[in-house]
Amino acid sequence: MTTETTVATPERPAGTAEDAGTAAAPRRRRPAAPVTAGINEVRLVGRVAAAPEERTLPSGDRMVSLRVVVDRPAAGRGERTSRRRVDSVECAVWQSRTRRCVIAWRPGDVVEVTGALRRRFFRSNGGAVASRVEVEVATARVIRRSAVG
């Protein structure tokens, strides 16, 4: 004895008249998409807000920090605004080769950075534990140099 089943799909919901009284062949199930633990990929294209700063941390590690200003999409769904809306995103560069590239950037340069969002913990000057969320830059490139400077 064989049992035939019909799998509901967006094209053919279960229990439709199409199913009534017919002995249709079983439908194949689509393979499930692979389950991932998560994706942490960031790509920013925007303007450098201020000159990048190189710092040596108490651990001896060197890093370059900078802010990339990214325009928000145009207002939608009835929102009307005459102001230009932007997001300012903190970025940290740890790899020496990328640090050398980024330290030469000037305010107003249009750049592209890719990396991952990270939360970094550190001790503030007062000794309290503090944290910040920033993009840990993996790759960086200048798209267009600023006309100023």
Stockholm file with secondary structure:
# STOCKHOLM 1.0

chainA/1-149         MTTETTVATPERPAGTAEDAGTAAAPRRRRPAAPVTAGINEVRLVGRVAAAPEERTLPSGDRMVSLRVVVDRPAAGRGERTSRRRVDSVECAVWQSRTRRCVIAWRPGDVVEVTGALRRRFFRSNGGAVASRVEVEVATARVIRRSAVG
#=GR chainA/1-149 SS CCCCCCCCBTTBCTTCTTTTTCCCCCCCCCCCCCCCSCCCCEEEEEEECSCCEEEECTTSCEEEEEEEEEECCCCCTTCCCSSCCEEEEEEEECSHHHHHHHTTCCTTCEEEEEEEEEEEEEECTTSCEEEEEEEEEEEEEEEECCSCC
#=GC SS_cons         CCCCCCCCBTTBCTTCTTTTTCCCCCCCCCCCCCCCSCCCCEEEEEEECSCCEEEECTTSCEEEEEEEEEECCCCCTTCCCSSCCEEEEEEEECSHHHHHHHTTCCTTCEEEEEEEEEEEEEECTTSCEEEEEEEEEEEEEEEECCSCC
//
